[in-house]
């Protein structure tokens, strides 16, 4: 039988070493999982180390697992890696998120040195290369040693386990086709297929010399999402002379599903709305080097919010997390990191990563769609890009007849683009109300798509906005306050969740995550769109807005607990609950009861001295406090690190424009339009553009749709964002621009 030995302990790590001969000294002793970017990949500056590092470890032959063949199994090495045994290079692998194995049997000596060079340096052939997240380098998942007999279930084909299970539900029964892949099967060897129920009770068994078998489970208990995520198990043994010499097993679920352009997602014949989140796997101070308890905490938080689906972005996640999704009944979108920038030389890598993703995850009942790409048309569609997608789409359908394909389109991608027509279903990443536009634009956009393409199921693959520990009673787009994030998600929930035809919605993101190039919100190096902070210690108010709509667990949540000091005489207090009625108490006295079909309850509270606020819904309660102050607490005001100018430093004369006004408002004035034309000419000149040339920045084409979205930005926020396009403004230039705007009178409709 196979023997598996964990090989995580005591590796010698050498940073910046690409060749074994170049190492100096013993190196740093580390245990796996490990990432060398756990700190510098999250602190901002886009300067985290990207290069080659060496991991090495010695192992005696006597300590290797027993077997005719011995493999090294690597579950995640980002992004490329070379394996050496006793100085000899045995393998190279491109792709940082999948499992792969190396047979090193022929190189074994009494004493052995295993060396792995891992490289996350930029290149033009391995995805991802451009994206809004940190590409953490390291051996950040488990490494194992596997000993198997000469005849064994295949370990070489794209990291799979050599076992493929395909259940098809027909009426009350499930027909289960099982296929195995065996290396060096001998004449007379027998394959024993056994199916067990959830309690490990044997249901049926087939003994044969064939590498496939079929079962019928009568009155099958279905894998039915969160309602009843029932799992069976199939074990297959190779038996020789009455003795099992190798075995593999996998859980599976029996379910049917469809995605309908009018009714949305249908599970086992019933409408089952997919409303959930996206997940990046990294953590504060850890990067991607997660332990089982980290995955468990993530799944528990996602279950608490009431999600029915997760988009596992933007790469293959740990097998343990897919297992948890199976167990909890969460419906999954799984994808490869074909993202943001199409690489002319990267086609083969997209094919390989897709083969690995499907081969390694085929048996998971939670997965219903395979994602081909994300925001890949940032610079527009090209013939090579479109051909790459047709190849991937055909490959997926060839490998998996039971699931569908999808893509996540960047917001500016035209709904008429031929790229949109390739997969089975489509989703869009829209940020109206955060990156320009306003929140009211979201629902109507999807109505427009649905009316134009009524036979294409349309979903929302990303939407969200950033929030840190900043606070205000007058939330505005781009202020990074917890209050604006809560308002934004209230509006999006009402628009998206009430449109049944939307096949799935995925909040971007469940957790804040590392993006070392980011310099926004006053804490550089992170994307703060999460409903939960990166350390998983704080659930933002928006978390509870979703819990109010999606969770059956009775609760009441008082918003704004971190926003105590308030200057206004009457302040708005918001409560989220999935209960029909909420009563608010101020210093022990009830100020009234409210009902809300939308689960959001708003109260006006007199702000005098210090007040204890208690929200009650039946026997449930939640409490906080507010305090009257004369001047806004400076700790609540966003102060961006390294910002040339902060919004509160800008002079804003009454009735006049300033850098703090939206472009759309400024453009509503004739003089404002003239001013903006001059700003546009400066941007065009800085980008080196000539008449008639297509303008691009950070991969985005500055087309009409993008300019329309930009109308929702304040001028100051726009100048901050375009700094990522290598267009910078000095403090003096910004103050000069503000002085120019101060001379322009606002139209009457904009004056307070």
BALUMPA-625095 format. One record per residue (C-alpha): x, y, z. Coordinates in pm, whole numbers, plus 32768, in hexadecimal, padded with zeros to 4 digits. Example, Ala and Ser with C-alpha at 12.3 -4.5 7.8 and 13.67 -1.06 7.14 Angstrom:
BEGIN
> 84CE, 7E3E, 830C
> 8557, 7F96, 82CA
This chain:
BEGIN
> 8000, 8000, 8000
> 806E, 8166, 7FCB
> 811A, 821D, 80E4
> 80FE, 8398, 8103
> 81F0, 8458, 81E1
> 81D2, 85CB, 8223
> 8317, 867B, 81C6
> 82D7, 87D9, 8250
> 83D1, 87ED, 836E
> 8529, 888C, 8378
> 8582, 890E, 821F
> 86AE, 89ED, 81E8
> 863B, 8B27, 8135
> 8724, 8C03, 8065
> 868C, 8D47, 7FE8
> 86F5, 8DC6, 7E94
> 87A6, 8C83, 7E31
> 8758, 8BF2, 7CDA
> 8865, 8AE4, 7CCB
> 88CA, 89E5, 7DD0
> 8A39, 8A37, 7DA4
> 89F7, 8BA7, 7DF2
> 897B, 8B6F, 7F56
> 8A4A, 8BF7, 8074
> 8A34, 8B69, 81D3
> 8926, 8A8D, 8266
> 8808, 8B7A, 8219
> 86D8, 8BC2, 82F0
> 8626, 8A98, 838A
> 84B2, 8AA0, 8330
> 8387, 89BA, 8343
> 828D, 89A6, 822A
> 81A1, 8A38, 81C7
> 827B, 8B6B, 8190
> 827A, 8CAA, 80C2
> 8397, 8DA2, 80A8
> 829D, 8EBB, 8063
> 81CD, 8E96, 819E
> 8234, 8FF5, 820C
> 82BA, 90B5, 80E2
> 8196, 9044, 8007
> 80A0, 9103, 80E1
> 814F, 9246, 8148
> 8127, 9314, 800B
> 821C, 93A7, 7F17
> 8201, 928F, 7E15
> 8361, 922E, 7E76
> 8335, 90CF, 7F00
> 8447, 8FDA, 7EA6
> 8405, 8F26, 7D61
> 8516, 8E34, 7D00
> 85A8, 8CDC, 7D45
> 85D4, 8C3C, 7E99
> 8662, 8AE9, 7EFA
> 85C9, 89ED, 7FEA
> 86A1, 88BF, 8040
> 8689, 879B, 812C
> 8742, 8654, 816B
> 8696, 8508, 819E
> 8725, 83AE, 81D9
> 86B0, 828C, 8105
> 863D, 81DE, 8242
> 854F, 8302, 8287
> 84A9, 82F8, 8132
> 8353, 8254, 8115
> 8362, 80E9, 80A9
> 830E, 80AB, 7F3C
> 8390, 803C, 7DEC
> 835C, 81A3, 7D7B
> 8391, 82DB, 7E4F
> 82F9, 8429, 7DF0
> 8324, 858B, 7E6E
> 81CD, 8634, 7E77
> 81BF, 87B1, 7E72
> 806A, 8849, 7EB2
> 80C5, 89B1, 7E65
> 8208, 8A59, 7DF2
> 81D7, 8BB9, 7D71
> 820B, 8BFB, 7C56
> 8306, 8B12, 7BAC
> 83EB, 8A0C, 7C43
> 8508, 891E, 7BF9
> 8545, 87DF, 7CC1
> 86A4, 8753, 7CF8
> 86FC, 860C, 7DA4
> 8867, 85D9, 7E00
> 88C5, 86F4, 7D18
> 880C, 8671, 7BE7
> 86ED, 873A, 7B55
> 85BE, 8659, 7B32
> 8497, 873C, 7AEA
> 8417, 8898, 7A9A
> 82B6, 8916, 7AD9
> 8207, 8A5A, 7A76
> 80D2, 8AC4, 7B37
> 80CA, 8B20, 7CA6
> 7F7D, 8A9A, 7D22
> 7F62, 8929, 7CCB
> 7FE8, 87D9, 7D41
> 8102, 872E, 7C80
> 81E5, 8606, 7CC4
> 8342, 8591, 7C71
> 83B3, 8425, 7C62
> 8515, 841C, 7CF0
> 8535, 82A5, 7D28
> 8663, 8279, 7C45
> 872B, 8385, 7CFB
> 8708, 82FE, 7E5C
> 884A, 82C8, 7F23
> 8889, 8277, 8090
> 888F, 83EF, 80D6
> 87C7, 84D9, 7FF6
> 87B1, 864E, 7FC4
> 8668, 86D6, 7F40
> 867C, 8837, 7EB2
> 8560, 8909, 7E25
> 85A0, 8A57, 7D7D
> 8460, 8B26, 7D7C
> 8442, 8C5C, 7CA5
> 8332, 8D69, 7CA4
> 83EF, 8E5F, 7BC5
> 8334, 8F0B, 7AA9
> 8330, 8E5A, 7959
> 8260, 8E4D, 781B
> 81E8, 8CE4, 781D
> 815D, 8C88, 7976
> 8019, 8D16, 7A04
> 7FD6, 8DF2, 7AC2
> 80B7, 8F17, 7A6A
> 7FD3, 9045, 7A98
> 7EBF, 9048, 7B9B
> 7E46, 9102, 7CCE
> 7ED7, 900F, 7DCC
> 802C, 8FA5, 7E4B
> 80D3, 8E7B, 7DA3
> 8164, 8DE3, 7EE0
> 8298, 8D10, 7EA1
> 82E5, 8BD3, 7F5F
> 8296, 8A6A, 7FAB
> 8154, 8ADD, 8049
> 8092, 8994, 805B
> 80E9, 8837, 80D3
> 8207, 876D, 8041
> 81EB, 85F3, 8064
> 82AE, 84B9, 8012
> 81E4, 839C, 7F7B
> 8258, 8234, 7F64
> 8192, 814D, 7E7D
> 81BD, 7FF1, 7DE9
> 8223, 7FD5, 7C7B
> 80B3, 7F9E, 7C2A
> 7FF4, 80C6, 7CB1
> 7EE8, 81C5, 7C6B
> 7F79, 82CF, 7B89
> 803D, 83E7, 7C2D
> 80C8, 848B, 7AF4
> 7F9B, 8515, 7A36
> 7F6F, 8687, 7A8B
> 7F7D, 8651, 7C03
> 7E3E, 8583, 7C14
> 7DFC, 845A, 7CF6
> 7DA8, 8365, 7BDE
> 7C36, 8352, 7C33
> 7B1A, 83F8, 7B74
> 79B2, 83E3, 7BF0
> 7888, 845A, 7B20
> 7730, 8441, 7BC5
> 75FE, 8487, 7AEC
> 74AC, 84AE, 7B97
> 7386, 8409, 7AE5
> 7240, 841D, 7B9F
> 7274, 83A0, 7D01
> 73AD, 82DD, 7CA7
> 7515, 833E, 7C5E
> 75E3, 828A, 7B58
> 7750, 82A3, 7BBD
> 7866, 8268, 7AC0
> 79BC, 822A, 7B5A
> 7AFD, 822E, 7A92
> 7C5D, 81EB, 7B13
> 7DB4, 821F, 7A7D
> 7EB4, 8119, 7ADB
> 802A, 8103, 7A9D
> 80BE, 7FAE, 7A44
> 7F85, 7EDE, 7A7D
> 7FDA, 7D69, 7A61
> 7F10, 7C50, 79CC
> 7E3D, 7BB4, 7ADC
> 7E32, 7CF1, 7BAF
> 7CD7, 7D37, 7C2E
> 7C34, 7E89, 7C6B
> 7B3D, 7E9A, 7D8A
> 7A48, 7FBF, 7D83
> 7988, 8009, 7EC2
> 7887, 811A, 7F06
> 7844, 818A, 806C
> 773F, 826F, 8100
> 778D, 839A, 81DC
> 77A6, 82B8, 830F
> 78A8, 81D9, 825F
> 77AB, 80C1, 8235
> 77EF, 7FF0, 8100
> 76D9, 8013, 7FFE
> 775B, 7F4B, 7ED6
> 7896, 7EB3, 7E48
> 7913, 7E46, 7CF2
> 7A43, 7D6D, 7CAE
> 7ACC, 7D76, 7B4E
> 7C07, 7D89, 7A7C
> 7B7D, 7EBB, 79C8
> 7BF2, 801D, 7A16
> 7A8C, 809A, 7A24
> 794F, 8039, 7AD9
> 77E8, 80B1, 7AEF
> 7701, 80BB, 7C1A
> 7596, 8119, 7C4E
> 7543, 81B0, 7DA0
> 73CF, 8183, 7DCC
> 730F, 8296, 7E7F
> 7452, 835B, 7E88
> 7471, 8465, 7F90
> 74CD, 859F, 7ED3
> 75DF, 8699, 7F14
> 74EE, 87B9, 7F44
> 75BC, 88ED, 7F91
> 75B3, 8977, 80F2
> 7468, 88C5, 8130
> 7503, 8769, 8127
> 7669, 8747, 80A1
> 7662, 85CC, 80A2
> 77A2, 851C, 8035
> 77E3, 83B5, 7FCC
> 793E, 831C, 7FB0
> 79D8, 823A, 7EAA
> 7B0F, 816A, 7EEF
> 7BC8, 80A1, 7DE9
> 7CD2, 7F9D, 7E3A
> 7DCC, 7EE3, 7D63
> 7DC4, 7D7B, 7DE0
> 7ED4, 7C7F, 7D89
> 7ECA, 7B1F, 7E16
> 7DB4, 7B7D, 7F04
> 7E77, 7CA4, 7F96
> 7E38, 7E16, 7F59
> 7F7C, 7EB4, 7EDD
> 7EFC, 8019, 7EA1
> 7DBC, 80DA, 7EDE
> 7D23, 822F, 7E9A
> 7BDF, 82C7, 7F10
> 7B14, 8400, 7EDA
> 79D0, 848F, 7F58
> 78C7, 84F3, 7E5D
> 776B, 8583, 7E58
> 763C, 8536, 7D83
> 7594, 866F, 7D00
> 750D, 870D, 7BC5
> 751B, 887D, 7B6F
> 74C5, 896F, 7A5B
> 74FC, 8AE1, 7A1F
> 73CF, 8B85, 7980
> 73D5, 8CDE, 78DF
> 7288, 8D37, 7988
> 727C, 8C68, 7AC6
> 73EA, 8C74, 7B2E
> 7491, 8B49, 7BD2
> 73C8, 8A09, 7BF9
> 7440, 88F4, 7CE2
> 7398, 879F, 7CD5
> 7273, 8832, 7C19
> 7231, 8951, 7D0A
> 7293, 8ABF, 7CF1
> 73BB, 8AF8, 7DD6
> 7434, 8C62, 7DCC
> 75AF, 8C7E, 7DCC
> 75FE, 8DA8, 7EA9
> 7759, 8DAD, 7F3A
> 78BC, 8E28, 7F3E
> 7A0F, 8E09, 7E9C
> 7B3B, 8D91, 7F64
> 7CAD, 8DDB, 7F55
> 7D6C, 8CE6, 802D
> 7E7C, 8DC1, 80CA
> 7E94, 8E47, 822C
> 7F40, 8F60, 82E5
> 80A6, 8F05, 833D
> 807E, 8DAA, 82A5
> 8045, 8DE4, 8134
> 7FD4, 8CA6, 8087
> 807B, 8BB9, 817F
> 7F38, 8B46, 8224
> 7EF8, 8A37, 8324
> 7DB8, 8966, 8338
> 7D2D, 8A3F, 844F
> 7D44, 8B70, 836C
> 7C72, 8AC8, 8261
> 7B7A, 8A58, 836A
> 7B55, 8BB8, 83F5
> 7B18, 8C3F, 8296
> 7A0A, 8B42, 8249
> 7962, 8B82, 8399
> 7953, 8CF9, 8356
> 78C7, 8CC0, 81F9
> 77C3, 8BD5, 8288
> 7769, 8CD6, 8393
> 7724, 8DE6, 8292
> 762E, 8CF7, 81EF
> 76D6, 8CD5, 809A
> 7667, 8BC0, 7FB2
> 778B, 8BE7, 7EC1
> 78FC, 8C42, 7EB4
> 79C8, 8CB1, 7D8D
> 7B20, 8C25, 7DDC
> 7BF2, 8D32, 7D38
> 7CD7, 8D50, 7C7B
> 7D87, 8C00, 7C7C
> 7D6E, 8A9B, 7CF7
> 7D39, 8A8F, 7E70
> 7DAB, 898D, 7F6B
> 7D08, 8835, 7F50
> 7CA9, 884D, 80BE
> 7BD5, 8980, 8077
> 7B1E, 88D5, 7F59
> 7ADC, 87B4, 8049
> 7A46, 88A8, 8143
> 7968, 893B, 8034
> 78EA, 87DD, 7FE3
> 789F, 879E, 8152
> 77ED, 88EA, 818C
> 7722, 88E8, 804C
> 77B1, 8A21, 7FAD
> 7796, 8A3F, 7E32
> 78E8, 8A91, 7D97
> 7977, 8B4C, 7C6E
> 7ADC, 8ACB, 7C39
> 7BCE, 8B79, 7B4D
> 7D31, 8B9A, 7ACB
> 7E03, 8CD9, 7AE9
> 7DD7, 8D41, 797D
> 7DAC, 8EA9, 79E8
> 7DCD, 9019, 7986
> 7EDF, 9000, 7880
> 7ED7, 8F0E, 775C
> 8032, 8E80, 7720
> 807E, 8E29, 75B7
> 8169, 8D1A, 7637
> 8085, 8C9C, 774D
> 7F8C, 8BC2, 7693
> 802C, 8A76, 76F1
> 8031, 8ADD, 785E
> 7EBA, 8B27, 785C
> 7E7C, 89CD, 77C9
> 7F5B, 8921, 78C9
> 7EC7, 89DA, 79F1
> 7D66, 898A, 7979
> 7DBA, 8819, 7952
> 7E47, 8816, 7AB4
> 7D1A, 88CF, 7B43
> 7C1D, 87DF, 7AAD
> 7CE5, 869F, 7ADF
> 7D24, 86EA, 7C4E
> 7BC6, 876B, 7C9E
> 7ADD, 86A1, 7BC1
> 7A42, 85DA, 7CDF
> 79D6, 8708, 7DB0
> 7858, 8729, 7D9F
> 7870, 8892, 7E16
> 790C, 8906, 7CCE
> 7810, 895E, 7BBD
> 78CF, 8A49, 7AD4
> 7A36, 8A60, 7A58
> 7AB0, 8BC6, 7A2A
> 7B74, 8C03, 78EA
> 7BFB, 8D5E, 793A
> 7BCF, 8EA1, 79FE
> 7BD8, 9005, 7971
> 7CB7, 8F87, 7859
> 7C30, 9087, 775F
> 7CBB, 91B4, 781A
> 7D72, 9215, 76DB
> 7C5F, 9196, 75F8
> 7C2A, 904C, 7544
> 7D2D, 8FCE, 744D
> 7D1C, 8EA5, 735E
> 7E1D, 8DEB, 7431
> 7D5A, 8E2C, 7573
> 7C14, 8DB6, 74D7
> 7CB6, 8C7E, 7449
> 7D4F, 8C32, 759D
> 7BF3, 8C3F, 7637
> 7B55, 8B62, 752F
> 7C68, 8A61, 756F
> 7C2E, 8A6E, 76E8
> 7AB5, 8A5F, 76C2
> 7ACC, 892C, 75E3
> 7BCD, 888B, 76CA
> 7AE9, 88B1, 77FA
> 79C0, 881A, 7743
> 7A99, 86F9, 76CF
> 7B1F, 86B2, 782D
> 79D8, 86EA, 78E6
> 7885, 86A7, 7845
> 77C9, 86FD, 7985
> 782A, 8865, 79D3
> 7819, 89B9, 792A
> 7919, 8AC2, 78CF
> 7915, 8C30, 7935
> 79E1, 8D70, 7929
> 79FE, 8EA9, 79FF
> 79EF, 8FD6, 7915
> 7A90, 9121, 796C
> 798B, 9232, 798D
> 79F5, 92ED, 7851
> 79DB, 91B4, 7778
> 78C1, 91EA, 7680
> 77A0, 90F9, 76A7
> 77BC, 90D1, 752B
> 7928, 9061, 7536
> 7952, 8F05, 7495
> 7A0E, 8EA0, 75D2
> 78C5, 8EB2, 7691
> 7827, 8DB2, 75A7
> 7928, 8C9D, 75E4
> 78CF, 8BFD, 7736
> 778A, 8B5B, 77A5
> 7739, 8C6B, 78A3
> 77C5, 8DC6, 78E2
> 7806, 8EA7, 7A0C
> 787E, 900F, 7A23
> 795B, 90CB, 7B17
> 78A8, 9216, 7B54
> 7905, 9322, 7C51
> 7807, 9433, 7C04
> 77FE, 9501, 7D41
> 796B, 94C4, 7D94
> 7A3E, 94E0, 7C5A
> 796B, 95F0, 7BC1
> 77FE, 95F7, 7B6B
> 770B, 95CF, 7C8C
> 765E, 94AF, 7D38
> 7519, 94DE, 7C78
> 75C2, 9478, 7B31
> 75F5, 930B, 7B94
> 749D, 9270, 7B73
> 7440, 9329, 7A31
> 7583, 92B8, 798A
> 7525, 914B, 79C7
> 73C3, 918E, 794D
> 7458, 9219, 780C
> 7533, 90E5, 77DA
> 7412, 8FFB, 7827
> 732E, 90AD, 7730
> 7435, 90A8, 761D
> 74A9, 8F41, 7657
> 7381, 8E91, 76FE
> 7413, 8D36, 76C0
> 7565, 8D75, 7766
> 7562, 8D3F, 78E0
> 75FF, 8E76, 797C
> 769A, 8E93, 7AD7
> 776B, 8F7D, 7BAE
> 78CA, 8EFA, 7BE8
> 794B, 902A, 7CA8
> 78B9, 915D, 7D51
> 7927, 9211, 7E8A
> 79D0, 933D, 7F27
> 7AE3, 9378, 8022
> 7ABA, 93C2, 8194
> 7BB1, 93F3, 82AC
> 7B87, 947F, 840A
> 7B1A, 95D6, 8388
> 79C5, 9665, 83DD
> 78D0, 9774, 837B
> 7761, 97CE, 8396
> 7766, 9846, 822C
> 77F8, 971F, 816A
> 7871, 9765, 8009
> 78FF, 9692, 7EF2
> 7A74, 9671, 7F1C
> 7A88, 96CE, 808D
> 7AEF, 956C, 80FD
> 7A06, 957E, 8229
> 7953, 9457, 82BE
> 7812, 951E, 829A
> 7833, 954A, 8120
> 7883, 93D8, 80F4
> 7749, 9382, 81B9
> 7675, 9471, 80E6
> 770B, 93EB, 7FA2
> 76BB, 9282, 7FF9
> 755D, 92D9, 8072
> 7519, 936D, 7F1A
> 75BA, 924E, 7E5B
> 7504, 9145, 7F25
> 73B6, 91E7, 7ED5
> 7408, 91FC, 7D62
> 74B1, 90AE, 7D26
> 73FB, 8FC0, 7E0F
> 72A6, 9023, 7D86
> 7301, 8FCC, 7C1D
> 72BF, 8E58, 7C08
> 735D, 8E33, 7AB0
> 74B9, 8E85, 7B3A
> 754C, 8D28, 7B52
> 764B, 8D7A, 7C64
> 76D0, 8EA2, 7D29
> 7829, 8EA7, 7DC7
> 7893, 8FC3, 7EAD
> 79F7, 9038, 7E7A
> 7A73, 8FD2, 7F75
> 7A2A, 8F06, 80AC
> 7B78, 8F68, 8145
> 7C6C, 9087, 811A
> 7D9E, 9002, 8062
> 7F04, 9055, 8007
> 7F3F, 9134, 7ED8
> 8096, 91C8, 7F0A
> 8070, 92C4, 7DEE
> 7F44, 936A, 7E93
> 7F5F, 94BC, 7F3C
> 7DF9, 9505, 7F9E
> 7D2B, 9541, 80D3
> 7E4C, 9599, 81BA
> 7ED5, 9437, 81DF
> 7FB0, 93DD, 80B9
> 7FE5, 927F, 8032
> 7E84, 91FB, 805B
> 7D3C, 91F8, 7FA2
> 7C3A, 924F, 80AD
> 7AFB, 91E9, 7FFC
> 7ACF, 90C5, 80EA
> 799D, 9097, 81C5
> 7A9B, 901C, 82C8
> 7BF6, 90A3, 8313
> 7D2A, 8FEB, 8295
> 7D78, 8F64, 83F2
> 7C10, 8EDF, 8408
> 7BE2, 8F96, 8554
> 7ADD, 909A, 84F2
> 799A, 9072, 8432
> 7945, 91BD, 838D
> 77DE, 9239, 839C
> 77A3, 91CE, 8234
> 77DE, 9065, 82A0
> 769E, 9079, 836B
> 75D9, 9115, 824D
> 760F, 8FCE, 8190
> 75CE, 8EFD, 82C3
> 747E, 8FAD, 82E7
> 7417, 8F42, 8188
> 74B9, 8DED, 8170
> 74D3, 8D4A, 82C7
> 73C4, 8C8D, 8380
> 747E, 8CB9, 84C9
> 73B5, 8DBB, 8592
> 7483, 8EEF, 85E3
> 747E, 9068, 860B
> 75A9, 9148, 85C5
> 75DC, 92B3, 8628
> 76B2, 9363, 8523
> 77BB, 9469, 8569
> 7851, 93DD, 86A7
> 79A5, 946C, 8647
> 7905, 95C1, 85FE
> 78C9, 9651, 8759
> 791F, 97C5, 874C
> 7820, 9882, 8677
> 77F3, 99F8, 8640
> 7687, 9A0A, 85C6
> 7564, 9A4F, 86B2
> 7494, 9936, 861D
> 7549, 9806, 8596
> 74DD, 96E2, 84C1
> 74F8, 958B, 8562
> 74DE, 9457, 8483
> 7483, 92F8, 84F1
> 7494, 91B7, 8421
> 73C3, 9089, 847A
> 7312, 8F61, 83DB
> 71F7, 8F8E, 84D6
> 70B6, 9042, 846F
> 70C3, 9155, 8576
> 71D2, 9215, 862D
> 71AF, 92FB, 875B
> 72BB, 93FA, 87B5
> 7309, 946A, 8917
> 73D2, 95A2, 8972
> 744A, 95AC, 8AD9
> 7343, 94AB, 8B33
> 721C, 955B, 8A8F
> 7175, 94DA, 8954
> 716D, 95CF, 8831
> 7091, 94EC, 8762
> 7068, 93AE, 869C
> 709B, 9383, 8528
> 7056, 9278, 8424
> 710F, 924A, 82DE
> 70DD, 9155, 81C1
> 7241, 91A8, 8158
> 72D7, 914B, 82AD
> 7372, 92A6, 82D7
> 72E5, 9379, 83F3
> 7331, 94EF, 8417
> 72FB, 95C7, 854C
> 7336, 9739, 858F
> 73D4, 9761, 86E6
> 7408, 98A4, 87A9
> 757B, 98C6, 87EC
> 75AA, 9958, 8949
> 76CC, 9906, 8A31
> 771D, 9793, 8A2E
> 7608, 96A1, 89D5
> 75EF, 9529, 89F8
> 7540, 9499, 88C6
> 7498, 9344, 88CF
> 73ED, 929F, 87A8
> 72F6, 9189, 87FA
> 7241, 908D, 8722
> 7176, 8FA8, 8801
> 726A, 8F09, 88F6
> 7395, 8F74, 8823
> 7459, 90B0, 8868
> 7594, 916C, 8805
> 7625, 92A6, 889F
> 7717, 93C5, 886C
> 773A, 9532, 88C2
> 7752, 968B, 8829
> 77E1, 97CB, 88B8
> 779C, 9938, 885E
> 78D7, 99F9, 8804
> 790B, 9B57, 877B
> 7A18, 9AFC, 8680
> 7A40, 99CC, 85A1
> 7B28, 98C8, 863A
> 7C67, 98D2, 8569
> 7C91, 975A, 8597
> 7B60, 9726, 84B9
> 7BE9, 97F1, 8395
> 7CA7, 9745, 827C
> 7E12, 97A9, 826C
> 7EBC, 96FB, 814A
> 8027, 9696, 8172
> 80FC, 974F, 8077
> 7FD3, 980F, 7FEC
> 8036, 9951, 7F3F
> 7EF7, 99F0, 7FC4
> 7DDB, 9971, 80A1
> 7C72, 99DA, 806A
> 7C5F, 9AA0, 81AE
> 7D87, 9B77, 813E
> 7CBF, 9BF7, 8013
> 7C1A, 9D4F, 8024
> 7AA6, 9D34, 7FD3
> 7A00, 9E8B, 7FBC
> 7886, 9E7C, 7FD3
> 77DE, 9E6D, 7E7F
> 7926, 9E30, 7DC7
> 79C8, 9CF7, 7D3D
> 7AFC, 9C51, 7DD1
> 7BCF, 9B19, 7DAE
> 7AD2, 9A6F, 7E92
> 79BA, 9A88, 7D91
> 7955, 9976, 7C9E
> 79C0, 9997, 7B35
> 7857, 9969, 7AC3
> 77EC, 9A98, 7B92
> 790D, 9B6A, 7B12
> 78BA, 9B03, 79AE
> 7753, 9B7D, 79DC
> 77E3, 9CDD, 79D2
> 785D, 9D78, 788A
> 7995, 9E04, 7933
> 79C7, 9CB5, 79DF
> 79C9, 9C05, 788E
> 7AD8, 9CF0, 7810
> 7BA6, 9CAC, 7947
> 7B82, 9B34, 791A
> 7BEE, 9B46, 77AE
> 7D31, 9BE9, 7820
> 7D64, 9AD6, 7926
> 7D25, 99CE, 781B
> 7E29, 9A6D, 7737
> 7F28, 9A5E, 7852
> 7EDB, 98EB, 788B
> 7EF3, 98A3, 7717
> 8040, 9955, 76FF
> 80C6, 989F, 7832
> 8065, 9751, 7796
> 8124, 97AB, 765C
> 7FF6, 977A, 7580
> 7FD8, 97F4, 741C
> 7E9B, 9846, 7362
> 7DDE, 970D, 72FD
> 7EA1, 9624, 73E4
> 7DEA, 9541, 74D9
> 7E3E, 95B1, 763A
> 7E87, 94AC, 7744
> 7EED, 94BF, 78AF
> 7F23, 939E, 79A0
> 7E92, 92C9, 7886
> 7D49, 938C, 787A
> 7CDC, 942C, 7737
> 7C63, 958F, 7774
> 7B25, 9565, 76A9
> 79D6, 9617, 76BB
> 7943, 9525, 77BA
> 7A6C, 954E, 78A2
> 7A58, 96CA, 7889
> 78E5, 96B5, 78E0
> 7936, 95ED, 7A19
> 7A3E, 96EB, 7A7B
> 7929, 97EC, 7AA7
> 78E9, 975D, 7C01
> 7A48, 97AC, 7C79
> 7AA8, 98E6, 7D30
> 7BC7, 9995, 7C83
> 7CAD, 994F, 7DAA
> 7C5A, 97DC, 7DA8
> 7C8C, 97CB, 7C30
> 7DE5, 9867, 7C4B
> 7E3C, 976A, 7D59
> 7DC5, 9641, 7C8A
> 7E71, 96AD, 7B49
> 7FBA, 96BC, 7C04
> 7FBB, 9545, 7BB8
> 7FC8, 95AB, 7A49
> 8110, 9661, 7A87
> 805F, 97B2, 7A72
> 80B7, 9871, 7BAC
> 8058, 99C8, 7C30
> 8125, 9A91, 7D27
> 8088, 9B38, 7E55
> 80B9, 9C87, 7DAC
> 800A, 9C0F, 7C70
> 7EE4, 9B89, 7D35
> 7EC0, 9CCC, 7DFB
> 7ECD, 9D8F, 7CB6
> 7DBC, 9CB0, 7C23
> 7CEB, 9CE5, 7D5C
> 7D13, 9E5F, 7D3F
> 7C9B, 9E4A, 7BD7
> 7B6A, 9D82, 7C40
> 7B21, 9E72, 7D5D
> 7AE8, 9F7F, 7C55
> 79D0, 9EB4, 7BB2
> 7876, 9EE9, 7C44
> 77A1, 9DB3, 7C7A
> 7653, 9DA4, 7BC0
> 7528, 9DF5, 7C9D
> 74BD, 9C88, 7CB2
> 760A, 9C2E, 7D57
> 7611, 9D46, 7E58
> 75A4, 9CF2, 7FB9
